Amino acid sequence: MKEQKFHLSLFVSDTDKTVNFYTRLFGTEPSKVKSDYVKFELADPALVITFLQAPDKVQNHFGHLGFLVNSTEEVEARKDALKTSGIEIGLEEQEVACCYAKQDKFWVNDPDGYEWEVYHFIEDVNQNEEKYTAAPCC
């Protein structure tokens, strides 16, 4: 049986900028690059993500995209690697309550403004607990 992977396709305004950003974010080269199309096939997480150059269709009308990683140490390692590669890190959050979960995370934006979070799930929480504050994703 063939391995199952989630597929996502996003419209982008510039495939060159997209390749530059996502090669650094994913830590791997794309599997296919054309003048108006880019494809990455990731093993971990199992994901096929494609980018179609269509500047007139670029919109950011959904929440955000993200990676769930196994530990806070992995969050920090990925953040450090992205900083080293020149990607600007946005908001950094430690033990934040977001979507009824305590998490450590950071945020980056791709060249078209799509928001990505890299986060570690610590535990479920009651969103209304006083010691936690809601993050922007909530």
N, C-alpha and C positions, 0 to 999 in steps of 0.2 A: 504494500500500500504506500502510495506517495505521501511524503510528509505534508501536513497541512500547515499553511501559513496565513496570517492575516494580511490582506492587501489594502493599501490606502493610496489614493491618488490625489495630489494637490496641484492646483494651478499656480504657476509662478511667473514673475515678470522677467527673470533673467536666468537662464540655465547655467551660465558660467558662475554667477554668484552663488547659485544653489549648490552646484558641485563643490565649490570651495567651502561653504558652510557645513554641508552635510557630511563631507568626507571627514572633517574634523569632529563633528558631533558623533558620528557613528564609529569613527576610528577605522574606516575601511574605504576602499575605492569603490565607485559605482560599478555595477556589472554591465551597464550599457549606457552610452552617451551618444546622443544625436544633437543636432543643432537646436531642436525644440523639445527634446525628451531626455530624461535621466531616470535610470532605474538602479535602485539598491536592493539587494537580496541579503537579508540579515539572518543569521542562524540563531542568534541569541540576543534579543527575542526573535522568534520566528516571524518575520515580517518581510513582505515585499512592498516597497514604497516607491511610487513613481511620481515624477514631476513633469507637467506639461506646460511649456511656455505659452502663456495666453494672458498677457498683461491686463487686458480688458475684463478678464473674468476673476482676477485675484480679489478675494474677499476674505475677511476674517470674522465670519458670522457664527462661529462655534466656540465652545469653551477653550480647550487647549489640548495639547498632545503631551505624552510623557513616557518616561521609563521608570518602572518600579525596579529598584535594585535591592540586593540582599542585606546591605548593612550601611550604617552611617559612614563607615570607613570607605565604602565604595562610592558613596555620594561625594565625599571629599576628594577621593582620587580622580573621579571623573571631572569634578570642578577644576581641580588643579591642572589636569591635562588640557581642558578646554581653554583655561586662562593662558597656559603656555603656548597654545596654538594660535592665540590672538582673538578668541571669541570673547566678547564682553559678557560677563556674568551680570544678570539683573539682581533681583531680590534674592537674598539668602535667608533661609528660615530654619531655626532649630526648635525642635519640640513644639511645633505649631499645630494647632487643631484646625484641620481642614477636612471638609466632607466627612465629619464624624470620625476622624482618625488623627492620632498624634503622629506627626511625621517630621523628618529632617529632609530639607530639600533646597534646591536652587532653581532659578529660571533663566532661560536664554530665549532670544527671539531670532528667527531666521531672517534673511534679507527682505522677505515680504511681510514680516511682522507676525508670523505664526508663532505662538508661545509654546515653548517646551518646558516641562518640569522634569527634573531628575530627582526622585524621592525614595526614601526608605520608610516603610510603614512600621511604626513602633507598636501601637496598640489602638484598639477602638476606644473612643471617648464620647461622652455626652457633649454635644456641641455647645450646650448652654452652661457648662461648668465655668465658674468664675475665673479659674486660674488659666484658662485657655482663651485666646482671641481668634476670631475667624480670619483666615487668610483671604486674599483677594479671589481665590478660585471658588470660594463658597458664596 
